[in-house]
Amino acid sequence: MKTEINVLILAAGLGTRMKSDRAKVLHKLGGRTLIGNVLRTAARLDPANILVVVGHQAEQVEAAARSAVDPATAEKLRFVLQAEQKGTGHAVICAADALKKAEGLLVVFYGDTPAVKAETLRKLISEHERGGHAATLITTRQDDPPAYGRIIRDGNGRFLKIVEQRDCTPEQRSITELNPGFYCFDVPSLLVALDRLSPHNAQGEYYLTDVPQHMLDAGLSVGTVLHEDAHELDGINTRSELADMWRRVRHETLGRLMAEGVTIVDPDSTYIDSSVTIGRDSVIHPQVIIEGDSSIGSNCEIHSWSHLTNVEIGDACTVLNSCVMVDSKLTSRNTIGPFAHLRMHAELAEEAVIGNFVEVKKSKLGRRTKSMHLTYLGDATIGDRVNIGAATVTCNYDGKQKHQTIIEDDVKIGSDTMLVAPVRVGRGSVTGAGSVVTKDVPPDTLVAGIPAQIKKKLVD
């Protein structure tokens, strides 16, 4: 029977060294908040529950957490308030009532550790179960130790305790085996040990790091897992550390993509989130930014100065220079740009083309439809093989609410046409240049003028 896994993320702190009015976990690494990065990693463990201890700016942290995960993961989220920050042990004590309802194992780590991999946490869980431990913690080594607790061992190398840096003797400070703050606990044993915590230390706080020692004193087993990549486990405390972390994660991501068959012309100027997927033989030119839950197919080309966020791009698509895409989709063999803007679930069917200085908002364009110049298409549904002339505008807002424009298949919209929504242009119709269309246009009809009037029926 599979052991139930629960996750507890500590995210209550202010993060004073960030010198910010925002809670530390609300700062972003790439295109996602620190808490968002951590939660997405936690979700890969398939936990039964994810508890998040919040404190400073609790409502904002909760909102950021919920928005960072899919609906199924959001249902597993539970938030625990630590109204007064009295240490890491106190944070877990605040979650004790929720933990009494949990079964199996509890993985505990911090909300400011965005680079940790799910594989690393699985290794922690595996060692915990293999050794039959009450607690297992990840350790790492650094020759120039940061302000982490030191791992104290006996003469035979057995784990004894963790001593926080502020409480270390000079001899203990020289120890290079560190506690970066990743734990796995048996829930019942943890609850008993929490009752034994006391704030007798330099900070006057309840330390979670005292829990393993209390378990040893009670005759329970405590295990450790040495992790070689110390920087993967780094917490973010300053803006400089945030920049260093982003640099490491970015180059790791770019290296992985290139190994998978993606051409990245200039890695030093390219910014791609670790969550992005890109197919083989795609080419990413310099100064491109790709963020969030974005996927790009094979044989695509993304040109310089384009910024893509939460996009879905199919195979053989081209994004020319200086395009912005947000929450939008290219199906396949599409071209957009240069200087195009797609947003709010804009979607292009196969072989549709969007040209320079065209904005598409909350609209769908059919197969082989083209809008090549200086046009705004908002709240529109556009059929197949439609040609949109330059300077066309779907006038979708009446000052109070938005309205729909529907353009059916094989329509030709003349340059400088104003389509005053709600309005429908029937299949095979044509609007003359400079027309202001205020009424529905029947199929196979030519309209022109201000306001547009029917000029004639069109014959094949």
N, C-alpha and C positions, 0 to 999 in steps of 0.2 A: 504493500500500500504506500502510495506516495506521501511523503511528509508535507504537511501544509506549511507554506512559507508566508510570513508576514514581513512587512517593511516599515521601519520607523525612520523618518527623515527629520533631522533637527534643523529648523529654519526660523528660529525666533529672534535671532540677534539683530542688532542695529547695524553692526559693521562700521564702527566709528572711524577706522583707518581709511575707509573709502572716501571720507570727507564729502558726504552726500546727504541730501534730504530724503533719499529713497533707501528702503531696506536693502541690505547687501544682495539678497537673493533675487531682487528685481532687476539688477544690472544684467546686461546681456553679453553673452559670448557668441559672436557671430550674430545670427538673427533670432536667437532664442534666449530667454531669461535663464539665469543660473538654476533656479528651481525647476524650470521647464526641462533643461538638459538632464537634471538628476532624476526627475520623475519618469522621463522616457526610458532611462536606463533601468530604473526600478521595475517598470512595466514589463521589461523583457524577462524578468524572473517569473512571470505569471503568478504573482502573489495573490493570496486570498483577500488581503487588506493592505492598504497603504495609509499609514498614519503620518500626518505632517504636524509637527509642533510649531505653532506660530505665536508671535508676540508682537514685535514692532510692526506697525502697518499690517495687522493681521488680515483685514478685509482685502487689501490690495494683493497680498501674497496668496490668499485663497483664490481670488479671481484669476491671477496669473497661473496658478497651478491647474485650475480646471480648464483653462483655455489651452494649455500646453499638451493635453493628452486627448486620446480618442474617447468617444462616449463610454465604451466598455470599461476603460481604465478609470474614467471619472466616477463611475459608480462605485469603485473600490476605495475612493478617497475618503478619509476621515480626518478632520482637523481638531487639534487639541490646543487650547490656549494656555500659554505660559505667560501670565500677566506680569510677573516680575521675574527677571532673569537672575537666577541664583545658581547657575552652573549647569553643566551637561547632565549630571545626575538628576538635578531638580527637573530638567526638561523631561526626562524619561519618567520620573515620578508623576509628573502631571498627566502622563498618558497611561498610568497604572490601571485606572478603571476600565479604559478601553482594552488594555492588554489582557485583563482577566477574562474577556470574552473570546480571546484568540486561542488557537491551538497550534501545536508544533513549534516551529522555529521563528525567531525574530532577527532580521538583519537590520542593523542600525548604522547610519552614516549621516554625513552633513549635507546640507542644502547648497553649500558653496564649493562642491567638488565635482565640477561638470565633466571632467575628462575620464572619470572612472568607467570601465567597461563592464558590461554584464558578465562577460566571461570571467573577469577577476572575481566578481561577487559569487559566481557559481563555484569557482575554485574554493572560496572561503566556506561555502555551504557544504561542499563535498568533503573537505577536511574535517569540518565539524561533525558530520554524520559518521564518517569513517572512524574517527577517534572516539566517538561516544562522549564528547565533551559537553560540559555545561555551558562553556563559553569558548569561543575561538576568535582570535583577532589577527588582522593582517599587520605584519611588521615590514619595515623597509630599512635600508641603510643609506646614509649620506655622510660623506667625509666632513662636510661643513654643515652640521645639523641646524635646521631652522628651529623655531620655538615649539617643538613637539615634545611630548612626554618621552622619557627614556625607558627602554625595556631592561629590567633588572633580572638577571639570571643567577642561579647558584653555580658552584664550582663544576657541576656536571652538565651545565648548559640548560638546566630546567628553568622554565619561567617561574618567577617569584612575584613580581608586581610591576606596575607602571608608576613612575614618578614624574609628575609634571615639571617642566623646566624651571618654573619659579620656585619649586620646592627642592630642586636638586642641590646636592653638595658639589663642590668643584670637581671631584672625581666622577660623579655621576654625569655631570654635564659633558664630559669627554666621551661618553658612550655614543656610538654611531648607529646603534639599532634603535629605531624610532617607532612610535605609535602614531600613524596618520589618522586614526579614528574610524576604523571599519570593523564592526563586530558582528558576530552571530551568537545568539543566546537561545537556550531552552527557556521558554517563557515562564514556567513555574519557578525554576531556579533563579531567574532574574528578579521576579517579584519578591522573593524572600531576601535576596541580597540588597535590593533597594531599601528595605526597611532598616538595614544596618548602616546606611550611609550617614556621615556626619560632616559638618563644614569645618573640620579642624585642619586647615591648611593656610597657605599664604594668602589666598584669595578670599577665604571665608565662604567658599562655595561647596556645593555638593558635586563631587567629581564622579562621572560615570567610570572613569579609569580606576576607581577604587573597587568596582564590582568584581573584577576577576580575582583580586586578592581575597575578598570576603568569601568567594566561592572556594578557593583553595583552602582557606581556614576551616571551611565546613566539610572538607574532605572530598570535594568535587574536582573533576578534571578540567583543566584549562589548556587549550591548544593554541598554537600560533602557526601562521603561514607567512613565510618570507616572500615578498613580492619584489622582483628585480627593478621594475620601472618605477622609481620613486615619484617622478614627475606626473605620472598618470593619476596619482592619489593626492596631488597638491590641492589644498584649499586656497580660495581667493580671499585675500585680506586687503589688498590695495589695488588701485587702478593700474599700477605698473605690473603687478602680478597678473591681473586680468589680461593685459596686453601680451605678456609673455606666454600665458596659457593659450590665447587665441593663435599666436604665432606657431606654437608647437602643434596644436590640433590642426591648423590649416595646412601646414606642410605635410603632416601625416596623411591627411585626406587627399591632398594633391598627389602624393606619392602612390597611394593606393589606386587612385583613378588612372594614373599613367600606367601602372602595372597591369591594369585591366583593359588597356587598349585605347585610352583616351589621349588625344594630343592636347597638351596644355603648352601654348607657345611660350609664355613667360610666367613660370610659377611665382616669381617674386612679386608680381603685380596682380595676381589672380586670387580671388577670395571665394571659396566654395565651402559651405557648411558640410559637416560630416554626415548629415542626414540625406544629402543629395545623391541621387543615382544618375549615372550617365552611361549610355551604351557605347559599344565599340566603334572605333573610327569616327567618332565625333571630334570636332576641333573647337577648342576654347581659346579665343584670342586674348591679348593683354587687356588689363583693366576691366575685366568682367567680374560681377558679383552675382552669385547664385545662392539663395538662402532658403531656409525652411524645408518643408516637405516637397521638394521639387524633384521631378524625374524628367530626364531628357533621353530620348531614344538614340538609336544608332545612326551614324552618317549625318549627324546634324552639324551645323556650324553657327557658333555664337560669336558675333563680332564685338569689337572693342566698345567699352563704356556702356554696355548694356547691364541692366540691373533686374534680376529675375527673382521673385519671391513666391513660394508656394505655387509653382507652375507645373503643368503636365504638358510635355512636348513629345509628340510622336516621332517616328523615324523620318529622316531625310528632310528636316525642317531647317530653315535659315532665318536667323535673327540678325538683321543688319545693325550697323553702328547706332549706339545711343538710344536703344529701346528700353522701355520700362514695362514689365509685365508683373501683375500681382493677382494671385488667385484666378488664373486663367488657363486656357487650354488651346494648344495647337494639335490637331489630330494627326496629320501626316502630310508631307510634301507641301507644307505652307511656307510662305515667306512674309516676314513683316519688317517694316522699317525702310530706310533709317528714320529715327526720331518718331517711332510709333509708341502709343501708350494703350495697353490693354489692362483692364481692371474689373473687379467685381464680377467674376465668373463669365468674362467674355470667352467665347468659344468659336473656333474656326473649323469647319469641316474640311475634308480632303481638298488640297490644291487651292484653297481660298488664299487671297493675297491682300495684305494691308500695307499701304505704301507710306511715304514720308508725311509726317505731321498729321497722322490720322489717329484719333482717339476712339476706342471701342469700350463702352461701359455697359455691363450687364446685358449683353446682346449676343445673338448667335447668327453666324454667317454660314450659308450653305456651300455646297461643293462648287468650286471654280468661280466663286463670287469674288469680285475685286473692288477695292476702294483705294485708289492710288495716291490721292493728294488731299491734304488740308481739309479734313472732314471730321465731323463728330457724329458718332452713331451710338446713341444711348437708349436703353430700354427698347431694343428693336429685335424683331425676328425677321431674318432676311433669307430668302430661298436660294435655290441653286442658280448658277450662271447669271447672276445679277451684276450689272456694272453701275457703280456709284460714281458720278462725276465729281470733279473737284469742288471744294467749298460747300458740299452738301451738309445740312444740319437736320437731325431729328430733334424737333423742338418739343422735348418730352416733359417740360415742367411748366405748369400754368401759374406758378406762384404759391400754390398750396400743395399740390401732389404731382407725382410722376404718372405719365401715360405711355401706352404702348404704341409703337409703330410696327406695322406688318407689311413687308414687301414680299410678294410672291415670286415664283420662279420666272426667269427670263425677262426681268424688268430692266429698263435702262433709265437711270435717274440722271437728268441733265445737270450740268454744272450750276452751282449756286442755287440749288433747289432747297427750299425750306419745307419740311414735312411737319405740319403742326398736329401733334398727337392729341387725342387718339385718331389714328388714320390708317387705312389699308390701301395699298396699291396692288391692283389685281394682276394676275399672270399676264406676261407679255406686253404690258403697258409701257409708255414712255412719258417722261415729264420734260418739257422744254426748259432750256437754260433760264435761270432766274425765276422759276415758278415758285409760288407760295401755295402749297397744297393744303387746303383746310377741310376737304371732304374726301370721302372714299373714292378711289378711281376704279371704274369697272375694268375687267380684263380686256386686253387687246385694244387699248384706247390711248390716244395722244391727248395730253392736257398741257396747257401753258397759260402764263399770265399771272396777275396779282389781283384777286385770288385766281387760282388756276381754274380754267374752264375747259370743257371737252371741245377739242378741235375736230377730231374725226376718229372713226373706228379704223383700226389697223388691219390690213388684209395680209395673209401669209405671202 
